[in-house]
C-alpha cells in the first residue's frame, strides 16, 4: 500500500510542477514520471531509515516521498536551464 501512495504523491507533485513551470519544454508525462521516480527514491530512503515500510502508510514516509519528488523535480528544472 505504501508503494501506491508514494506513486500517487509523485504524480500529484508532477501535476503541481507542470502547473508552476508551464513554459518548459517537454510534456506532462515526463514531469509525472520524474516526480514519481523522486517519490519512490524518497520512499525507499524512508524504509532504509525505518520510517515506514511498503506495507504501511506512515506520515513520515509520506513526507520523505514528497520531499524526494520535489527535490527531483527542482534539480532537473535547474539543470535544464
N, C-alpha and C positions, 0 to 999 in steps of 0.2 A: 504494500500500500504506500510506503514511503517513496518508492521509486516513481510511482504515478504522480504523487503530489509534487515531487521535485520537478518532474517534466511540466506539470501544469504551471508551477511558478515560473519556470523558464519561458514557457510560451507567453505568459502574461507580461513578463519583462520584455520579451521581444516585441510584443504589440506596443507597449509603452515607449520603448526605444525608437520604434519606427515612427511613432507619433511626434516625439521630440526632435528627431533628425529626419524630417521628411524629404529634404533635398539631396540626400546622399544617393550615390549610385548603388545599384543592387535592388533587391526586391524585398518583399515581406518574408518570403521563405528563408533566405539566408539569415535575416535578422532573428527569426524564430529559432532556427537551428543553432545559431551561435549562442543565444541566450539559454536554450535548453542544455547545450553542452556545458556552459558555465554553471548552470544549476546542478547538473549531475556531478560535476567536479566538486562543487561546494558540498553537495550531499554526501559524497563519498569521503570527503575530508571530515565531515561531522561524524561519520561512522568510525573513522580511524581514531578520533579523539574521544570516542564513546559518548557522543551527544545524542545518538539515536541510531536505529538500525533500519533496514529496509522493511521490516515487518511493522514498525510503529511509526506514528506521526508525532514527532517531538517538536515543540515550538523552537527550540534552539537549533535543531537541524534545519527547520524551515528557514530561519533567519540566515544561516550559513549558506544554504542553497540560493537564497535571494541575493546575498552578497556576492556569491560566485557568479551568478548570472549578470548582475550589474557590473561587476568588475570586468568580466569577459567582454561585455558589450562596450564599455567605455574604453578599454585598452584597444580594441580593434578600431573603434571610431577615431581614436587619437592616431593610431598608426596609419590610417588610410588618408590622412590629411596631406 
